[in-house]
Amino acid sequence: MIYFDNAATAHPKAPPVEAATVRAFYEYGGNAGRGGHQMSLRTAEMVYQCRERAAALFGLSDPSRVVFTANCTASLNIALKSLVRHGRVIVSDMEHNSMMRPLIASGGRYPAFAVARVGQSAEETVENFRRLITRDTVAIACLHASNVFGNVLPITRLGALAREYGLVFLVDAAQTAGILPIDMEAMGIDLLCMPGHKGLGGPTGTGLLLCGERYTPFPLLAGGSGSESLSPYMPERLPERLECGTLNTVGICGLSAALAYTAESDLSALYREEVARCARLYDGLKRLPQAVLYTARPTAGESVPLFSFNLKGKNAEEVAALLDRDGVAVRAGLHCAPAAHRHMGTLPHGTVRLSPSRYTTAEEWHKVLQIIYKLS
């Protein structure tokens, strides 16, 4: 199989990640924070090491403010459902349902959110957000890069805008964590949400919510925290405040190895190489009369290594099925992001998405292009 669905989940996993995940069943079987025996303590040390690695990689000074979740969606739900208790959130018009649905489901005292259009330039995008700031606004929340079209938003400038108005800045790094450098302090990010299984290359069922010093979310769930058991309330301190029940220690062990592997990699070189191959495939499709492309040519700094297309006269799902028949795995349809498709005019059928990884070879790119030409 030629795997071009890395924007959904990375495959394959690096050997150190595979080895660490298996090792967890034998070496880290204890319940972290819920026992005083050696295996429990050893597991707790492994869990804290993962927090340290995440904090170091993403520019967070305090590892205790790294919270483990089930996925990026869970991280966003915790953050957003806490923020809307205080006021209105401004989002972009390219957001994934993981951002939009928690906000739509939120009612209460304030209108839950306002939508800013992503512009043709960073300046236009920032000004579109600025125009929507009101006295009831408490946060700016947006994705770092579109999971459908790959365009990167001006995160550092939006972080500066949030600081200017005293707003919390939340970033959905589902498509950029492990792909692009992210420094919470330098970019003005207060809440950073990400999955473990995409760009970081960790196991599925793992996610992170990194909380800067300026804002601590209210707990979405309540239960056993392994500490302050006499209190009827969740602890005030992180990470226990936002983590209840038994942690996914097997997944966290694999995620810790993935974070270490990412930190040791030359992400800049890998990113440039992946975007360059994306651009070559884009160029090949642009020469095909039946191909419909929706964005500019993928460029380092402006896009992550993925893009969408359609073939005239064929439904996106049909194209994906035909590619699968020829051994190519892609994602087609709305990609859980109808807002992005509305922005780009690709409703109701969506697009075919191609997303490589560090393991994608030039030969695979060429073969995929040949197969698409044959389908057209």
Protein Blocks (a to p, Z undefined) as FASTA:
>chain_A
ZZfklmmogcdddfklmmmmmmmmmmmmpcehiacbfklmmmmmmmmmmmmmmmmmnopa
blklpccdfbfklmmmmmmmmmmmnmccdddfkbcfklmmmmmmpgcjbdfbdcddddfb
fklmmmmmmmmpcfklcbdcddfbdfklopacdfklmmmmmmmnopacdddfklmgokac
cdfklnopabdcddfklmnopaehiacddddfkbccddfbgcdehiaklpmbdcfbdfkl
mggcjddfklmmmmmmmmmmmmmpcfklmmmmmmmmmmmmmmmmmmpmkbccfbdcddeh
jaccddddddehiafklmmmmmmmnopacdedjkopaklmmmnopafnbpadddddfklc
fklmmmmmmmmmmmZZ
